[in-house]
Amino acid sequence: MNRRRMGWIAGVGLLALAAPGAALAHMPYLLPNLFDTVERDHVTVQASFTEEPFVPEVVMKSKAFHVLGAGGRTPITAVTYLRDLAVFEAAIPAKGTFRISSGERFGRKGKMFKAANGRWEMTGEGAERPAGVELVDVQSMTLAEVYVSRGAPTSEALAVTGKGLELKPITHPSAIFAGQSARFELSFEGKPVPGADVEVYRSAGTYDGRKKLDGAIRTDAKGGFAITPPDAGTYLALIRHRTTAPAGAETPYRSYSYTLTFEATE
């Protein structure tokens, strides 16, 4: 079996374990049935929010689903929405690498406070609110992406736009291997984001108890960081960035969440 089929199988196999209801700390994700299409002209993608890697719990709805690659940006409008997840096909019409994206999504509104360490924390996500600390209004913004390749990988789809929270692969997603370091750069509105925490999850974690990778990963002064996947399989990288909202926004602050699904092969 093609190892790049493993991501979809892991997600479908875990479907029965999905917990009911929604939680405040759900992560968005996209999961294709293939990371390397060989000669196929499409992939099938599931989109959901979850607290466990690739276990669909809350359907992801978006008017901005799209695929970016040869020929530019193509909207994805034929989406099937179920209660736990959305499913759609993304066209891969030519050889090269394509970025499949949820597009930036406006999410729930809530309250946030600044913790003693200077970091913004959302109420209800487990951090204890210090007495007397000020609460501010915040709205979540989510973006989930994944790269797939048909034939020889290309780099055009990896370029950032300079808008919102973005992750640029320095190591091509088709060249991520188990036990080897893969590098990325994080930016917000085109500028590096230093000191951001990066959480990485494994698809098999629900079964073996090793859901989240050990060891802290934090971006350097230039927004760079590295991930070393320990095993072959499907992974999810999550970054959150909380900051003031642009003028005219519905809340004075925003909480941005970005996830990248990628596969490590042997």
Secondary structure, DSSP 4 states (H G I P E B T S, - for coil): --GGGHHHHHHHHTGGGPPSS--TT-EEEEEES-SB-TT-SEEEEEEEEESSTT---EE---S--EEEETTEEEE---EEE-SS-EEEEEE--SSEEEEEE---EEEEEEEEEE-TTS-EEETTSSPPPPTTPPPEEEEEEEEEEEEEEESS--SGGG---SSSEEEEESS-GGG-BTTS-EEEEEEETTEE-TT-EEEEEETTHHHHS--BPSS-EE--TTSEEEE--SSSEEEEEEEEEEEEPPTT-SSSEEEEEEEEEEEEB-
